[in-house]
Amino acid sequence: MATSIPSQPPSGDAKSFDVVATYHRLLQEDPDLTMPVAAIEALILGLANTPATTVSETLDLVSKLTAQLKKSIPNAISLSAGTDLFQQYLISNLQRPSARGDFDSIRGHLVQNGRLFVERAKAARETIAGFGRHFIRDGNTVLTNGGSRVVGSLLRSAAESSNDRGRGSIRFRVIYVVSPASHTSNESESEANIHALRERDIPVATIPPTAIAYCMDMVTSCFVGAEGVVENGGVVNRLGTLQMATLAKAAGKPFYVVSESHKFVRLYPLGQQDLGIEQNIVDFKTAKGSENDETGEDKGASPRDEGVADMDGSQDAMVGAAASSTAAPACRPEEAVDYTPPHLIGGIITESGVLLPSAVSEELIKIWF
């Protein structure tokens, strides 16, 4: 998908540009777009369509648009990885000595380079598939869940590589964990991945989450995507990923996370309640109704949110996010996520190669500093 970007910013302001509507439109127009990349594209369009004449105005504009995006999304972890990366990109480029010339040309250059970044981020999926397909061998049975596009790309690449070698026999099988009662976009993406694999003569079985332990004995390895890879090498992904990783570890089966590096996020959770989002997965009820409704706990951020690392890289951004957290909608149950700690993860397959969880912090340092 190619988004047209004007060479000169037209008249307007941050209020007239609807960054939230733009973000959702980009996701609808391009099914292959990830949340971080869609967020970056939305910010680029906002920067291109809203005038700013100084460095401080530009950074303030991007900060305001970012806050609007995060406020509107129930689970902004994946989105934050993209917006924070783009903000860091702007700061590092605007602080260079070469950025002291004509501001309009510098601004235009940043916008165009931002588009180049988006295109490279999209291409990362195929690079990851090239690395990851070597982890799947003849006779393997792969276990996966969710509608991860990058995992789907990896499995399709593995299936096509067998055909390239002239082998007519099926080389591996896939067990897909799905929730039959759910009709979310995640499940639609799961169906698309399943259909694409079966079209390539790869046998796919679908199971409910309650059957993971039962099937683990026949599994060779597990592959999951990520909404965010956090600083300690853990992963935030759809609810049930922690269960799969725990069972895989107990059974001695390798558990791999497949993720683009633009999903590496500056967040350091210590447990499930440290993600900084409102999910209400556990809702205690009596005959009088929900305890959350009685206490009002579901209407604000968790007290432990104050200990969550600042994903914007600034104290002001964290204060702003905390102030607006009450306005953010809560995640629906079918969109809930959990945190899988690094000791359960065998490796993280990225476009830069295969990383151990302990190497994520070093990768983040390279990206940010």
N, C-alpha and C positions, 0 to 999 in steps of 0.2 A: 504494500500500500504506500502510495506517495502522497504526502500532505503538502499542499502548496503553502509556501511561506513568503510573504512580501519582503522585498529588499529593504523598504523603508517602513517604519511603523506608522500606521494611520492614527488619526486622532481618536481619543477614547481614554478610558481609565479602567482600573481593576474592577470597579463595580459593574461597568457595562459589559465586560467580558465574562461569560459564564464558564468558568473552568470546570465545574462539576459536570455540566451538560456536555461540554466538549470531551471530557474524559470518558463518559459513558458512550458517547457517539463513536469515539475511536474504537472502543472495545466491541461495539456492535458491528462496525464496518469491517473490522479485521479480526476474525475468530482466532487467528494465530498470535495475536498480540497479548503479551503478559501484562499484569497490572503495573509493575514498575515502569515498563517501557511506555505504556499508555499514559501514565502520570507524567513522564518526562516529555512526551509529545505534547500533552496538554499545556505544560508549563512553557514549552518552546513557542507554541501558538499564542499563548497569553503574552509572552515577552515580545513577540513579533507584532501583535495587534494592539499593544498598549504603549503609549509614549513614555519615555523616561530619558532624561537628559544628563543624568549623573550616575556614577557608580552606586552611590547610596540609594538613589531612587530605584535603580534596577534591582538591587538586592532586596530592598523593602517590598517591591512589587512581587518578586518571586516568593518571598516569605509569606506575604498575605495570601497569594494564590495557593501556596502549599497548605496553609492553615485551613483554608476553605475546603480543600480536597479531603484532608484528614478528618475534618469535622463531619463530613457527609458520609463517610464510609465506616460501617460497623467494625470491620477488622482492617486497620490501616497498616499492618505490619509489612506486608509485601509492597504496598504502595510507598511506604516510607523509605524503603531501600532505594527506590528510584528517585524520589524527590530530594532526599538528602544527598545522594550522589550528584545530582544535577546542581544543587546549591554549592557543593564543594567545588565542582568543576567551574562554576562562575567565579567563585571567590579566588581560586588559584589563578585563573586567567586574568582577572581584573587587577590583581596585585602585581603582575609582572611589569618590569620596566617598560616593555614594548607597548603596554596599554596606556601610555601617556599621550598618545596622539589624538586624532579626531575621534570623538566618542561614538558618533553615528556609525562610522566604518567599523569600529571595534565591536559595537553591539551587533551589527549585521554579521560580522565574522563569527561571533559567539553563537548566534542563532544557526548559521549554516553548519558550523562544527557540531552543534547539538544534534542536528539532523543526521550527520554522519555517525555520531555515537549511536543513535537509534537504529540505524541500518546495521551496524556492527553487532548490536545486541540481538537483533533478530537472527543474524547469521550464526550466532553462537550455538544455536540449537543443533544445527547440522554438524558442527565441530564436535560437540559433546557426544552426539550419536556415533561419530567415528571412533571416539575413544571408548565409549561404553560398550559397543557391540562385541568387543573382544572379551568381555566378561561372560558372554553367553556361548556355550559350546554344545556340541552334538549331544543329544539326549537330555539336556537340562530341562528342568521345570521351574519356571520363574513365577514368583508371587508378587503381585503389585496391587495398588489400590488407587482410587481417585481418577481424575481426568487429566493428569499431568500431560501437557503437550510434549515436554522434553522427554519424558519416559516413553510416550507413544512413539516419538521419533526414533529413540534408541532401539526399541523393539522392532519397528519397521525396518530400520537399517540392518539389524541382525538378520531379519528374514530375507531381505533382498541380497545380502552378502552371500547367503547360501545358494541363491539362484545364480549369482554371478560366477560362482565356482562350478556351475554345471551339475550341481547335485539335485536330483529330483526328489529325494526323500526329505521329509520334514525333520528339521534338526532340533527343535525345542518346542515346548508347550508352555502355555501361560495360564495361571490361575488368577482370576481377577476378582477382587473383593468389591462387591457393590451392595448398596442398600435398596432392596426392591421397592420399599414403600416410599422412597424419596424421588422427587422429580425436579431436582435442582439442575443448574447449569453444569455442576460437577458431574452429575450422573449422565447428562447428555454427552459431555466430553468423553466419559468412560465408554458409552455406547459407540461413539465414533471410533475410539481406539480399538475396541473389540471388533467392530465391523471391518476395519482396515486390516487387522491381523488375520481374521478369518478369510478375507479376500485373497490374502497371500498364502493360503493353505497352512496357516499356523493354528493348531487346535487351541481353543480358548474355553476354559470352564469358568463359570461365574459362581461365586459362593457368597453367603451373607457373612458379616463380620463375626458372627458367633461360631463359624466353622473354621476359623483360622488355625486354631490349635489342632483340630482334627486333621487338617491337610498338611501340617508342617512337616511330617515325616517324609512326604513325597516331594518336598520342595528342595531345589538345589541352592537357590539364592533369591533374595528379595530386593526389589528396586522400587523406590518411592520418589516422588517429586518433593518440592518444598515451596511454601509460601514465603519463608524467610530462613536463612542460615545465620544463626546468631554468633556472637563474638567467641563463645567458648567452644564452638564447633557443633553445638546441638542444632536441632532443626525444629521449626514450627511448621506443621502441616495439618491436613484435615484430621478430624477426630478419629482415633483408631490407629493412627500411625505408631503411637507409643506402645499400644497393645501388640501390634505386629512385631515391632523391634524387640520387645521384651521376650516374646515367645521365640523369635528367631535366635536370640542370644542363648536362651535356655536349651534350644535344640542344636546349638553349634552351627547355625546356618548364617552365611555372610549377609549383612544388611547394608545396602548401598543407597546413598542419597544422590539424586541426579538434579543438578541445579545450575543455572547460569550465575555468573559472579555478580550480576547486577541485583541479585536477590540477597546478597550478603548485607546484613543490617546491623546497625550499632545498637544492639540490645543484649543485655546479659541477665536472662532470667535464672533464678535459682530453683524455681518450681512452677507448677501449673498456674498459680495465682499471680505470677509476676509478668504476665504478658501485656498488661496495660490496656486490655480491652474487656468490655462487658459481654459475657456470654450466657450467664444464667443457666448453665448446664444442669446443675444440681438445684432443684427447686422444691424445698420441703413444703408440704401442704397438710393442712388439717381440715376438719369439716367446715371451718370458718374461711378457708381459702389459703392462699400462698403466704408463707412467712415473708417473702420478699416484698409483697404488697403491703404487709403490715408494718414492716420496719423501714421500708423505703430504700433498702440497700441496692435495689436494681437501678436506681435513678441517678447514681453518681459513680465516680471512679472508686475502685477498691482502695482502702487505706494503704495497701501495699504498693499501689501504683507510684507513690512518691519515691520508692526506691528503684524504680525502673530507670535504666540508663537513658540519657537524653538522646533521642534519635535525630534531633535536628542539629546537634553539635553546638547549641547555644543555650544559655540559661533562660533568655527571653522566650525562646521557642518552646521550652519545656513549660514555663509558666502559662504561656498562651494556650498550649495544648491542654493543660490541666483545667484552665478556666472554661474551655469549650467542651470538656469531656461530657458534661451533663447533657449537651445538645446532640451528641452523637447517638445514633440508633444502636440498640443492642443487636448482637449477632443472632440470627435465627438458628435453631438447633441443628438444622441440616448444613449450616455453614460453619459450624464450630470447629475449632482447631485444638491441638494439644502440642505439648513441648516434649521432644525426645532428646534426652541428654546424650552427650558425645560418647560415653563409654559403651553405648549400644550400637554405635555406627562404625561400620568397617571401613568406609571410605566415602568421599564426596567427589563425584565425577563432574568436572566443570570444563569449560572451553580452554582452560589453562592446563588441564591434565587432571590426574586423580590426586586428591589431597587427603591427608589424614585430618581428622577433626582438629587436632592440635595445631595445624597449620593455618586455620582460618583466621586467627588473630593476626598472624603475620601478613596474610593476604589483605586484610582490612587496613593494616598499616600502609601497605603499598598503595592501596587505592586512595586513602585519605591523606597520606603525608608524603 
